[in-house]
């Protein structure tokens, strides 16, 4: 005899959340993302208003479902207030993202225009999604910020937790394989290349209140496939982390860390110092 199952929770829809994200991208950059891409200026004003209303209605419904799944009372009223406050922050968010696009334009010699960054760079798409999801997370929305981040993860290969704290003018080059954990802190004007992991050492520790992921201070460059782990790990300002380095220790400001060979790591300030890492976690 077949078993029957009863659904006990009404959860947000992955398909609807992905659609909301598409519309939010359009609200942030109406000349770059559909459905406004081919419109004239007058139509953009009209479409912007229409799209904003669509986002407001759909997002309110999805947030209410997310709140209901955690047994929150008055979930729809709370969701309406959250969405109103959220949409008010979009102009500020657009300006912040333009700084990210400008950083990519300045740091990557292959970039011909900021439009190219916005339209074609996976790192920018992942970062735009993170900033949208992060704002929702700060407003106390469960589930949906994480769902948004997974849309960008699937499309770009870049996994940024919405609770991470990221400063201005971040440039993520190539993006594929980049992981930024929940409690990571990234300063201003940081550059990350593909495959960089800002991860945790103790996977059994849970909760945002426990600092599990590293802090990357301003103007740091981290090259491809470097792995930096641990909540107590701090990479100081203006430091450079070479490709494929495995770091579980703090790095002083203005330090260059390079992998000399598979068993030795060199950290260089005024003079080189050999470091033999412990490869066991």
BELDAVEN-V996958 format. One record per backbone hydrogen bond with DSSP energy under -0.5 kcal/mol. NH is the residue of the N-H (numbers start at 1). CO is the residue of the C=O. E is the energy in kcal/mol with one decimal. If there is no record, write none. Layout:
# BELDAVEN-V996958
nh: (NH;NH)
co: (CO;CO)
e: (E;E)
This chain:
# BELDAVEN-V996958
nh: (7;8;11;17;18;19;20;21;22;23;24;25;26;27;28;29;32;33;36;39;44;45;46;47;48;49;50;51;52;53;54;55;56;57;58;59;60;61;62;63;64;65;66;67;68;69;70;70;71;72;75;78;79;80;81;82;83;84;85;86;87;88;89;89;90;93;94;95;96;97;98;99;100;101;102;103;104;105;106;107;108;109;111;117;118;119;120;121;122;125;126;127;128;129;130;131;132;133;134;135;136;137;138;139;140;141;144;147;148;149;150;151;151;152;153;154;155;156;157;158;159;159;160;161;161;164;165;166;167;167;171;173;173;175;176;177;178;179;180;181;184;185;186;187;189;190;191;192;193;195;196;197;198;199;199;201;203;205;210;211;212;214;215;216;217;217;219;220;221;222;223;225;226;227;228;229;230;230;233;235;236;236;238;239;240;241;242;242;244;245;247;247;251;254;255;256;257;257;258;258;260;260;261;264;265;266;267;268;269;273;275;277;279)
co: (5;6;9;13;14;15;16;17;18;19;20;21;22;23;24;25;29;29;33;36;40;41;42;43;44;45;46;47;48;49;50;51;52;53;54;55;56;57;58;59;60;61;62;63;64;65;66;67;68;67;72;74;75;76;77;78;79;80;81;82;83;84;85;86;87;89;90;91;92;93;94;95;96;97;98;99;100;101;102;103;104;107;108;113;114;115;116;117;120;121;122;123;124;125;126;127;128;129;130;131;132;133;134;135;137;136;142;143;144;145;146;147;148;148;149;150;151;152;153;152;157;178;158;159;180;161;184;164;186;187;190;171;192;173;174;157;175;196;159;198;181;214;165;216;168;187;220;171;222;176;193;226;179;197;228;212;201;202;207;209;210;199;233;185;215;235;188;217;239;191;241;194;223;245;197;247;199;212;230;215;234;251;218;236;255;221;240;257;224;242;227;245;234;237;252;268;240;255;256;266;258;264;264;261;275;258;273;256;271;267;265;275;277)
e: (-0.5;-0.5;-0.7;-2.5;-2.2;-1.8;-2.7;-2.2;-1.9;-2.0;-2.4;-2.3;-1.5;-2.1;-2.1;-2.5;-1.7;-1.7;-1.1;-1.8;-2.0;-1.6;-1.4;-3.5;-3.0;-1.5;-2.0;-3.4;-2.4;-1.8;-2.0;-2.8;-2.5;-2.3;-2.5;-3.1;-1.9;-1.8;-2.2;-2.8;-2.3;-1.9;-2.2;-2.7;-2.6;-2.1;-0.5;-1.0;-2.2;-2.2;-0.6;-2.3;-2.5;-2.3;-1.8;-2.4;-2.6;-2.1;-2.1;-2.5;-2.7;-1.2;-0.6;-1.4;-1.1;-2.1;-2.4;-1.8;-1.8;-2.2;-1.7;-1.3;-1.3;-2.5;-2.4;-2.2;-1.9;-2.2;-2.1;-2.1;-2.1;-0.7;-1.7;-1.2;-2.3;-2.5;-2.5;-1.8;-0.7;-1.9;-2.6;-2.0;-2.9;-2.2;-2.3;-2.5;-1.9;-2.7;-3.2;-1.6;-1.4;-2.3;-2.4;-1.0;-1.8;-2.0;-3.3;-2.1;-2.6;-2.2;-1.5;-1.1;-0.6;-1.6;-2.1;-2.3;-1.7;-2.5;-2.3;-0.5;-0.5;-3.1;-0.7;-0.5;-2.5;-1.7;-2.6;-0.6;-2.1;-0.6;-2.3;-0.7;-2.7;-2.0;-1.5;-2.0;-2.3;-2.7;-2.6;-2.1;-1.4;-1.9;-3.3;-2.7;-2.8;-0.6;-2.5;-2.7;-1.9;-1.5;-1.3;-2.3;-3.0;-0.7;-1.9;-0.6;-0.9;-1.2;-1.2;-0.6;-1.0;-0.5;-2.6;-3.5;-0.6;-2.5;-2.7;-0.9;-2.1;-2.5;-3.0;-2.0;-1.4;-3.4;-3.0;-2.8;-1.6;-0.7;-1.0;-2.7;-0.7;-2.7;-2.2;-1.5;-2.5;-2.9;-0.6;-3.7;-1.8;-1.3;-3.3;-0.5;-3.0;-2.7;-0.6;-3.0;-2.9;-0.5;-0.5;-2.8;-0.8;-1.0;-1.7;-1.3;-3.5;-2.8;-2.2;-3.7;-1.4;-2.2;-3.3;-0.7;-0.7)
